[in-house]
Amino acid sequence: MQLPPTLRAALADRLDAESFDDLRLAGSRLSQRYRAETRDGRQHLDGEAAVLAYLAARMPATFAAIRASLDAVAGRRPDFVPVSLLDVGAGPGTALFAARDAYPGLTRATLVEASAPAMAVGEALTRDGFADTADVDAGEALHVDWVRGDLATALAARAPADLVTLGYVLDELAPAQLAPLMAALWRLTAGVLLIVEPGTPAGWQRILLARDALLEAGAEIVAPCPHARACPVTAPDWCHFAERVERTRTHRLAKSATVPFEDEKYAYLAVARTPAAPPAARVLAPARKGSGKVTLKLCNDDGSLNDRLVTKREGELFRTARRLDWGDALE
């Protein structure tokens, strides 16, 4: 996956004059906080240096995970064409860039963010990144409204949106905050709610808690689960996916990287007000391919989990299986 040209240009304009040594140092500190899932009362993006490090080191991979999750939504709900977005814990606007790339007809976005430095950088980034992106079909430019505040107070006054997103936020919250937040987000969801977390065992557990709360509230699962039964994946395994994103020059230099790409591991959940036809199964790991055979790890629509061996003798199913990738739906 590549970043859209508007985002690449906006990041280059903001970062090209910065010191790569400073970006690397701030990026290392930020990555350490993310990996440790530090909760010490401080925001991860607590200053401009941290925000710029995020733009250089984390925004491309986060964009890729959210964008891939939206592709999964589109695959199950091709009829869903949102015009309004509510992004909660928006950072510098990552989910907005992903949502606009997935849904060019998006014309209204409300971005809620508690960090003043992240909001300041995000306001400039989204203003520059969407300056010339009026949608031809809709005939309207994108209107972005930034709202600063913590989740409890900022969400109380918000209106429902077609698409509601929460990306890489739950790891910053105390466990007791999850259920009230899910109730608030579901109240504000007119169409689809998408939650994305790091693809770690802890991130998957938070997704499961969100899944339980939203199913209890009456939400319909869109992706990735092909069913609403109990998750069949058990520890030490966990459900997650991966998306490869092409690194920009700034991204490579900020991370002292040599390879031209990064694989972002993520977990996600998309739910909706109206049901979507579930696939027969979802592929939960890279396919294991051999001569005349493919083995797929499948989460099935009956709630079961199994490794499915597909051989060349199965004809069209074998040809389909050879094309399937980690995270794909088996129809």
PEWOBEL-V258298 format. One record per residue. N is the residue number from 1. RES is the residue in one small letter. SS is DSSP state (@ for helix, = for strand, . for the rest). PSI is psi in degrees with one decimal (* if undefined). OMEGA is omega in degrees with one decimal (NA if undefined). Layout:
[[N,RES,SS,PSI,OMEGA] [N,RES,SS,PSI,OMEGA]]
//
This chain:
[[1,m,.,140.0,175.4] [2,q,.,150.2,171.3] [3,l,.,145.3,176.7] [4,p,.,150.4,-177.0] [5,p,@,-36.5,-179.3] [6,t,@,-40.4,179.9] [7,l,@,-41.1,177.2] [8,r,@,-44.2,-178.6] [9,a,@,-42.0,-179.5] [10,a,@,-40.6,177.8] [11,l,@,-41.1,178.9] [12,a,@,-43.5,179.6] [13,d,@,-36.0,-175.7] [14,r,@,-28.0,-169.9] [15,l,@,-19.6,-172.0] [16,d,.,-27.6,-179.2] [17,a,.,-2.9,-176.5] [18,e,.,155.6,176.5] [19,s,.,125.4,179.5] [20,f,@,-30.1,175.8] [21,d,@,-43.1,178.3] [22,d,@,-41.4,179.1] [23,l,@,-40.4,179.3] [24,r,@,-42.7,-179.1] [25,l,@,-48.1,179.5] [26,a,@,-35.4,178.5] [27,g,@,-37.9,177.4] [28,s,@,-42.8,178.2] [29,r,@,-43.0,-179.5] [30,l,@,-44.0,179.9] [31,s,@,-36.9,178.3] [32,q,@,-39.9,178.2] [33,r,@,-41.9,179.7] [34,y,@,-47.0,-177.1] [35,r,@,-39.0,-179.1] [36,a,@,-7.8,-175.9] [37,e,.,52.7,-174.7] [38,t,.,129.8,172.7] [39,r,.,93.0,-177.9] [40,d,.,18.6,-179.1] [41,g,.,-10.2,178.6] [42,r,.,149.3,173.9] [43,q,.,144.7,175.4] [44,h,.,-43.1,-179.7] [45,l,.,70.2,-171.4] [46,d,.,4.1,178.6] [47,g,.,167.7,-177.5] [48,e,@,-37.2,-179.7] [49,a,@,-41.8,179.2] [50,a,@,-38.1,-179.9] [51,v,@,-43.5,179.3] [52,l,@,-37.7,175.9] [53,a,@,-39.2,176.5] [54,y,@,-45.1,179.5] [55,l,@,-41.8,-175.3] [56,a,@,-41.7,-168.8] [57,a,@,-29.0,-172.3] [58,r,.,-28.6,-173.5] [59,m,@,-42.3,-179.1] [60,p,@,-44.2,-178.9] [61,a,@,-38.7,178.1] [62,t,@,-42.6,174.6] [63,f,@,-46.7,-176.0] [64,a,@,-41.8,-179.3] [65,a,@,-44.2,-179.7] [66,i,@,-41.7,-179.0] [67,r,@,-41.3,178.0] [68,a,@,-37.1,177.7] [69,s,@,-38.5,177.3] [70,l,@,-32.7,174.0] [71,d,@,-39.8,178.4] [72,a,@,-38.4,176.1] [73,v,@,-46.8,-179.0] [74,a,@,-34.3,178.8] [75,g,@,-32.4,-179.5] [76,r,@,-27.8,-177.6] [77,r,.,70.7,179.7] [78,p,.,-16.3,178.8] [79,d,.,-11.4,-176.8] [80,f,.,114.0,-178.5] [81,v,.,84.6,-174.2] [82,p,.,147.5,172.4] [83,v,.,-12.2,179.8] [84,s,=,145.3,-178.2] [85,l,=,138.0,167.2] [86,l,=,115.1,178.6] [87,d,=,123.9,-174.0] [88,v,=,128.0,-172.4] [89,g,.,52.7,-165.4] [90,a,.,-17.0,-174.0] [91,g,.,-136.1,177.9] [92,p,.,17.8,173.2] [93,g,.,21.6,-175.8] [94,t,@,-48.9,-177.1] [95,a,@,-31.5,178.1] [96,l,@,-44.6,177.8] [97,f,@,-39.2,179.3] [98,a,@,-43.0,-178.1] [99,a,@,-40.9,179.6] [100,r,@,-32.7,177.5] [101,d,@,-38.0,179.5] [102,a,@,-35.5,-175.0] [103,y,.,86.3,-176.7] [104,p,.,-19.2,179.5] [105,g,.,1.2,178.2] [106,l,.,124.2,-176.1] [107,t,.,-14.2,-179.8] [108,r,=,131.1,179.8] [109,a,=,133.1,172.7] [110,t,=,123.2,-176.8] [111,l,=,120.0,-178.1] [112,v,=,125.6,-177.5] [113,e,=,135.7,-178.2] [114,a,.,-25.0,-176.4] [115,s,.,119.1,178.3] [116,a,@,-43.7,177.9] [117,p,@,-41.2,178.7] [118,a,@,-40.2,-180.0] [119,m,@,-40.9,-179.6] [120,a,@,-46.1,177.8] [121,v,@,-41.1,-178.6] [122,g,@,-39.1,178.6] [123,e,@,-43.5,179.2] [124,a,@,-40.7,-176.8] [125,l,@,-45.8,-178.9] [126,t,@,-32.8,176.6] [127,r,@,-45.4,-179.9] [128,d,@,-38.5,-175.4] [129,g,@,-24.3,-178.1] [130,f,.,19.9,-175.7] [131,a,.,-34.6,-174.9] [132,d,.,40.4,-174.7] [133,t,.,37.6,174.1] [134,a,.,132.4,-178.1] [135,d,.,128.1,-174.9] [136,v,.,-43.8,-177.3] [137,d,.,-45.9,-177.9] [138,a,.,-25.9,179.7] [139,g,.,16.7,-178.2] [140,e,.,145.0,171.5] [141,a,.,167.7,179.2] [142,l,.,126.8,176.1] [143,h,=,122.6,-177.0] [144,v,=,127.5,178.3] [145,d,=,115.4,178.2] [146,w,=,134.7,179.6] [147,v,=,121.1,177.4] [148,r,=,133.6,177.3] [149,g,.,161.4,175.9] [150,d,.,164.1,-171.4] [151,l,@,-40.5,-175.9] [152,a,@,-47.3,-175.6] [153,t,@,-37.9,-174.7] [154,a,@,-32.5,-176.9] [155,l,@,-21.9,-175.8] [156,a,@,-33.5,-175.4] [157,a,.,6.0,-176.3] [158,r,.,153.6,175.3] [159,a,.,154.0,178.2] [160,p,.,151.7,177.7] [161,a,=,156.2,178.7] [162,d,=,-46.3,-179.1] [163,l,=,126.4,176.6] [164,v,=,131.3,-177.9] [165,t,=,145.8,177.1] [166,l,=,100.7,-173.9] [167,g,=,120.2,175.3] [168,y,.,47.6,-178.2] [169,v,.,-37.6,-172.9] [170,l,@,-28.1,179.7] [171,d,@,-15.6,179.0] [172,e,@,-5.2,-174.0] [173,l,.,151.9,171.9] [174,a,.,146.3,-177.7] [175,p,.,-34.5,-178.0] [176,a,.,-17.1,-179.0] [177,q,@,-13.7,-171.2] [178,l,@,-50.8,-176.0] [179,a,@,-46.8,176.8] [180,p,@,-36.2,179.3] [181,l,@,-41.9,178.3] [182,m,@,-40.5,178.8] [183,a,@,-41.7,179.9] [184,a,@,-43.1,-179.3] [185,l,@,-40.1,179.6] [186,w,@,-37.6,176.5] [187,r,@,-31.8,-175.8] [188,l,.,0.6,-177.6] [189,t,=,112.7,175.3] [190,a,=,-27.1,-177.4] [191,g,=,-77.2,-174.2] [192,v,=,138.1,173.2] [193,l,=,126.4,179.9] [194,l,=,128.1,177.4] [195,i,=,128.9,179.6] [196,v,=,134.7,-179.6] [197,e,=,163.9,174.9] [198,p,=,147.1,-178.0] [199,g,.,54.6,179.1] [200,t,.,164.7,174.8] [201,p,@,-39.2,178.9] [202,a,@,-39.5,177.5] [203,g,@,-40.5,177.9] [204,w,@,-40.2,178.8] [205,q,@,-38.2,177.2] [206,r,@,-38.0,176.0] [207,i,@,-41.0,178.7] [208,l,@,-40.9,177.7] [209,l,@,-42.6,177.3] [210,a,@,-41.2,179.2] [211,r,@,-46.9,179.6] [212,d,@,-45.3,-177.7] [213,a,@,-40.3,-176.7] [214,l,@,-37.5,175.2] [215,l,@,-38.9,177.5] [216,e,@,-32.2,179.8] [217,a,.,-5.8,178.0] [218,g,.,10.6,-179.8] [219,a,.,151.2,176.5] [220,e,=,128.7,-178.9] [221,i,=,131.7,176.2] [222,v,=,-48.5,-178.5] [223,a,=,157.8,-0.9] [224,p,.,-15.5,-172.9] [225,c,.,134.0,173.8] [226,p,.,11.5,-178.4] [227,h,.,169.3,177.5] [228,a,.,15.2,178.1] [229,r,.,178.8,177.0] [230,a,.,142.3,-179.5] [231,c,.,127.2,-178.1] [232,p,.,-8.0,180.0] [233,v,.,132.6,-178.6] [234,t,.,148.0,177.9] [235,a,.,146.2,11.6] [236,p,.,2.1,174.5] [237,d,.,162.4,174.2] [238,w,.,154.5,-177.3] [239,c,.,119.0,176.8] [240,h,.,171.1,-175.6] [241,f,=,177.3,-178.5] [242,a,=,143.7,176.0] [243,e,=,129.1,178.9] [244,r,=,128.6,179.8] [245,v,=,136.3,177.4] [246,e,=,130.1,179.6] [247,r,.,138.0,170.3] [248,t,.,170.6,177.6] [249,r,@,-44.6,-179.8] [250,t,@,-41.4,178.8] [251,h,@,-45.9,-179.9] [252,r,@,-47.1,-176.7] [253,l,@,-38.2,-178.5] [254,a,@,-26.7,-178.6] [255,k,.,7.3,-177.3] [256,s,.,40.2,-175.0] [257,a,.,152.7,177.7] [258,t,.,-30.5,-179.8] [259,v,.,149.9,-173.6] [260,p,.,13.4,-178.5] [261,f,=,167.1,176.0] [262,e,=,140.5,177.1] [263,d,=,114.4,-179.5] [264,e,=,121.8,176.0] [265,k,=,133.3,-176.2] [266,y,=,159.2,171.8] [267,a,=,148.8,-176.7] [268,y,=,164.7,175.1] [269,l,=,129.7,174.5] [270,a,=,127.6,177.4] [271,v,=,161.5,-175.4] [272,a,=,165.3,175.8] [273,r,.,-32.9,-179.1] [274,t,.,147.0,-174.7] [275,p,.,154.7,173.2] [276,a,.,146.2,177.8] [277,a,.,121.7,-176.9] [278,p,.,152.4,172.4] [279,p,.,168.4,176.3] [280,a,.,-32.6,-178.4] [281,a,=,164.6,174.1] [282,r,=,135.0,179.9] [283,v,=,121.6,-171.7] [284,l,.,5.5,179.6] [285,a,.,162.9,175.1] [286,p,.,139.0,178.9] [287,a,.,142.0,175.9] [288,r,=,111.8,-172.3] [289,k,=,139.5,174.7] [290,g,=,-174.5,179.7] [291,s,.,110.3,177.3] [292,g,.,16.4,179.7] [293,k,=,154.6,175.9] [294,v,=,134.2,175.6] [295,t,=,124.1,-178.2] [296,l,=,132.3,170.9] [297,k,=,116.1,-170.2] [298,l,=,135.8,163.6] [299,c,=,118.9,-169.6] [300,n,=,162.3,-176.4] [301,d,.,-10.9,175.5] [302,d,.,6.9,178.6] [303,g,.,4.3,-179.2] [304,s,.,164.6,179.0] [305,l,=,130.4,179.5] [306,n,=,161.8,170.2] [307,d,=,121.6,-175.2] [308,r,=,115.5,175.7] [309,l,=,122.0,178.0] [310,v,=,125.1,-177.2] [311,t,=,165.9,-177.9] [312,k,@,-26.4,-179.8] [313,r,@,-14.6,-179.3] [314,e,@,9.7,168.3] [315,g,.,-116.2,-174.5] [316,e,@,-36.6,177.6] [317,l,@,-39.2,177.6] [318,f,@,-43.4,179.3] [319,r,@,-37.9,176.4] [320,t,@,-45.2,-177.4] [321,a,@,-36.4,-179.6] [322,r,@,-23.8,-179.5] [323,r,@,-17.1,-174.5] [324,l,.,143.1,179.6] [325,d,.,168.7,176.6] [326,w,.,123.6,-179.9] [327,g,.,-12.4,-178.8] [328,d,.,156.1,174.7] [329,a,=,138.4,171.9] [330,l,=,114.7,-175.9] [331,e,.,*,NA]]
//
